[in-house]
Amino acid sequence: MAKPEGTSVTVFRPLIHALTEMGLKWRPLLQSCGIDPDLIADCEARVPVEAWERFWPQAVEFTGDPCFGLHAGEALRPAVVNIIGYLLMSSETLRVGLDRVGRYQRVVFGADWLAVEDRGASTRIRFETSSGELLDSRAQMEYRAALVIKMLDWIAPVHFRALEVHFSHEPGREVTEYERILHCPVKFRNKDNDLMLSRTSLEQPSVHANRELARIHEEWAERHLAELKDESVVRKVKTLLMSHLDRGPCTLPDVARSLHMSPRTLQRRLSEEDTSYQDVLDSLRRCVCLEHLEHKHTCLAEIAYVSGFSDTSAFSRAVRRWTHQTPLEYRSCHCKD
């Protein structure tokens, strides 16, 4: 399986909605997973797949709900879907939508998330794992099942029902709770995590089908898929650094180890792309700092921290080097609030 390219932060928006519905503060949870909560507002931002995987066991512990994934799927609303949801909804039929999800899933998840297989009169949706061994996949697999069933139900002309759901783990609560939310028989301790659907049910037209919107969504997804196929080392280094900036110094050897190469090899690969580790780090810090400075409610000390500077003095010197202005002068000229 290809190495994951990073997960879009848009996948966290339905989960933030679910946590808010539960009356819980979501920012501390994201921070505990190494995710900057401010990234959620940036539709283009991505985080390492490992951060997405860390989220699930952390969320179960944070909420005290062993079925957090199942209940987060139940709380899903159309207003918080991303491009994958739009592709599914605007497609001609449910099956065409699922095929588009399969083609463009890496745009959002950065990895193969599901596989669609026809088996006689039924269709199987098998949930893939994004790496060799997930930290704890139970909550995530339950969320995936609830998510797919609920979204298919939204777009079907009549209530959509799966034939059966299979999980490889033990149930976290009574089986009746699973059947209440998933609306079908649920079996545990299976070899795989998957859904069994009727092929006939997938031939139903989507009530939100729109050929023009489907074309626009597919063009957008195709463009972003091409960008994700870019194997540049610079992009991989930026993705890693973005998740580490606020955790203290992240050295070239640290990044090289994460990319499974030696520091010397990493330096050489970056040089081949006409840059250096320090240039990439400086460019990323510049973007983060200047973006935060455009909002007056973020204090300078906090900006220095999330940008990975040791103190505000080093942060201020960097801003003057980039802009020829002090942080406060830059803010007064560019503040958006």
ZIBEL-V164655 format. One record per residue. N is the residue number from 1. RES is the residue in three letters. PSI is psi in degrees with one decimal (* if undefined). Layout:
N,RES,PSI
N,RES,PSI
//
This chain:
1,MET,140.5
2,ALA,151.2
3,LYS,134.0
4,PRO,146.7
5,GLU,-1.3
6,GLY,147.8
7,THR,135.8
8,SER,138.5
9,VAL,-14.1
10,THR,-20.3
11,VAL,-19.6
12,PHE,-15.0
13,ARG,-43.5
14,PRO,-33.3
15,LEU,-36.3
16,ILE,-40.1
17,HIS,-44.0
18,ALA,-44.0
19,LEU,-39.9
20,THR,-40.9
21,GLU,-31.7
22,MET,-2.9
23,GLY,24.4
24,LEU,149.9
25,LYS,124.8
26,TRP,-22.6
27,ARG,-45.0
28,PRO,-33.9
29,LEU,-45.9
30,LEU,-41.6
31,GLN,-37.2
32,SER,-18.3
33,CYS,4.9
34,GLY,24.5
35,ILE,126.8
36,ASP,115.0
37,PRO,-27.6
38,ASP,-17.9
39,LEU,-22.5
40,ILE,-27.5
41,ALA,-11.7
42,ASP,106.0
43,CYS,-23.2
44,GLU,-9.7
45,ALA,147.9
46,ARG,152.1
47,VAL,157.6
48,PRO,145.5
49,VAL,-32.6
50,GLU,-33.6
51,ALA,-39.1
52,TRP,-40.5
53,GLU,-37.1
54,ARG,-28.9
55,PHE,-40.1
56,TRP,-53.8
57,PRO,-32.3
58,GLN,-40.3
59,ALA,-39.5
60,VAL,-44.6
61,GLU,-41.5
62,PHE,-41.5
63,THR,-20.0
64,GLY,16.3
65,ASP,108.1
66,PRO,-17.6
67,CYS,34.8
68,PHE,-42.8
69,GLY,-43.5
70,LEU,-46.0
71,HIS,-29.9
72,ALA,-38.3
73,GLY,-38.3
74,GLU,-33.4
75,ALA,-2.2
76,LEU,138.0
77,ARG,149.0
78,PRO,-29.0
79,ALA,-17.1
80,VAL,14.3
81,VAL,161.5
82,ASN,-163.3
83,ILE,-32.5
84,ILE,-42.6
85,GLY,-41.0
86,TYR,-39.9
87,LEU,-43.0
88,LEU,-48.2
89,MET,-37.8
90,SER,-5.9
91,SER,159.2
92,GLU,-46.0
93,THR,169.7
94,LEU,-40.4
95,ARG,-42.1
96,VAL,-39.9
97,GLY,-44.0
98,LEU,-38.8
99,ASP,-37.8
100,ARG,-38.9
101,VAL,-44.3
102,GLY,-38.6
103,ARG,-39.3
104,TYR,12.0
105,GLN,-30.0
106,ARG,-22.7
107,VAL,-36.0
108,VAL,-49.6
109,PHE,-17.1
110,GLY,8.2
111,ALA,169.3
112,ASP,120.4
113,TRP,-35.3
114,LEU,158.6
115,ALA,136.4
116,VAL,124.2
117,GLU,129.2
118,ASP,135.7
119,ARG,87.1
120,GLY,-123.4
121,ALA,-1.5
122,SER,163.2
123,THR,133.6
124,ARG,131.6
125,ILE,108.6
126,ARG,130.8
127,PHE,121.8
128,GLU,157.2
129,THR,145.8
130,SER,-11.1
131,SER,178.0
132,GLY,-39.0
133,GLU,113.3
134,LEU,152.2
135,LEU,-49.8
136,ASP,105.3
137,SER,-4.0
138,ARG,-54.1
139,ALA,-38.9
140,GLN,-42.1
141,MET,-37.6
142,GLU,-36.7
143,TYR,-44.1
144,ARG,-45.2
145,ALA,-46.5
146,ALA,-39.0
147,LEU,-49.6
148,VAL,-46.5
149,ILE,-42.4
150,LYS,-41.3
151,MET,-37.5
152,LEU,-35.4
153,ASP,-35.6
154,TRP,-39.4
155,ILE,-9.8
156,ALA,146.1
157,PRO,-22.3
158,VAL,164.6
159,HIS,127.3
160,PHE,136.3
161,ARG,132.9
162,ALA,158.4
163,LEU,-40.5
164,GLU,151.3
165,VAL,137.1
166,HIS,134.7
167,PHE,147.9
168,SER,-12.3
169,HIS,178.4
170,GLU,151.7
171,PRO,142.2
172,GLY,-20.1
173,ARG,-170.6
174,GLU,144.3
175,VAL,-29.6
176,THR,-29.5
177,GLU,-38.6
178,TYR,-44.3
179,GLU,-29.4
180,ARG,-41.0
181,ILE,-38.9
182,LEU,-12.1
183,HIS,37.9
184,CYS,168.6
185,PRO,140.9
186,VAL,129.1
187,LYS,142.9
188,PHE,171.7
189,ARG,35.7
190,ASN,169.5
191,LYS,-40.7
192,ASP,169.0
193,ASN,115.8
194,ASP,169.3
195,LEU,142.4
196,MET,124.4
197,LEU,156.1
198,SER,130.4
199,ARG,-34.7
200,THR,-40.8
201,SER,-28.4
202,LEU,-10.3
203,GLU,-4.7
204,GLN,144.9
205,PRO,148.9
206,SER,134.6
207,VAL,-13.0
208,HIS,14.9
209,ALA,134.3
210,ASN,107.1
211,ARG,-41.2
212,GLU,-43.6
213,LEU,-38.6
214,ALA,-40.7
215,ARG,-44.2
216,ILE,-45.8
217,HIS,-40.0
218,GLU,-38.4
219,GLU,-42.1
220,TRP,-46.4
221,ALA,-38.9
222,GLU,-41.3
223,ARG,-43.8
224,HIS,-32.2
225,LEU,-40.9
226,ALA,-39.0
227,GLU,-38.1
228,LEU,-24.2
229,LYS,-8.7
230,ASP,117.0
231,GLU,22.7
232,SER,140.0
233,VAL,-34.1
234,VAL,-45.3
235,ARG,-39.7
236,LYS,-40.2
237,VAL,-42.3
238,LYS,-42.2
239,THR,-42.9
240,LEU,-45.6
241,LEU,-36.8
242,MET,-33.5
243,SER,-6.4
244,HIS,-10.3
245,LEU,-45.5
246,ASP,11.9
247,ARG,12.9
248,GLY,-175.8
249,PRO,134.4
250,CYS,103.9
251,THR,166.5
252,LEU,-43.4
253,PRO,-36.0
254,ASP,-47.8
255,VAL,-42.3
256,ALA,-42.7
257,ARG,-40.8
258,SER,-29.6
259,LEU,7.0
260,HIS,44.7
261,MET,164.3
262,SER,156.7
263,PRO,-40.1
264,ARG,-41.3
265,THR,-41.0
266,LEU,-44.0
267,GLN,-42.8
268,ARG,-42.5
269,ARG,-39.2
270,LEU,-38.2
271,SER,-37.0
272,GLU,-23.2
273,GLU,19.8
274,ASP,39.4
275,THR,-174.5
276,SER,167.6
277,TYR,-45.1
278,GLN,-37.3
279,ASP,-41.3
280,VAL,-45.6
281,LEU,-44.1
282,ASP,-41.5
283,SER,-42.4
284,LEU,-45.0
285,ARG,-40.5
286,ARG,-47.4
287,CYS,-45.4
288,VAL,-46.3
289,CYS,-50.7
290,LEU,-34.0
291,GLU,-43.7
292,HIS,-33.0
293,LEU,-21.0
294,GLU,-1.3
295,HIS,116.1
296,LYS,-19.0
297,HIS,-6.2
298,THR,118.1
299,CYS,156.6
300,LEU,-38.3
301,ALA,-38.4
302,GLU,-39.4
303,ILE,-43.3
304,ALA,-40.1
305,TYR,-51.3
306,VAL,-18.6
307,SER,-4.6
308,GLY,15.4
309,PHE,148.9
310,SER,-30.0
311,ASP,173.4
312,THR,-26.4
313,SER,-45.7
314,ALA,-38.4
315,PHE,-46.8
316,SER,-41.0
317,ARG,-40.0
318,ALA,-43.1
319,VAL,-41.7
320,ARG,-35.8
321,ARG,-38.8
322,TRP,-38.8
323,THR,-10.5
324,HIS,26.4
325,GLN,157.2
326,THR,163.3
327,PRO,-42.0
328,LEU,-36.1
329,GLU,-43.1
330,TYR,-43.7
331,ARG,-42.5
332,SER,-28.1
333,CYS,-22.5
334,HIS,4.6
335,CYS,132.6
336,LYS,-13.9
337,ASP,*
//
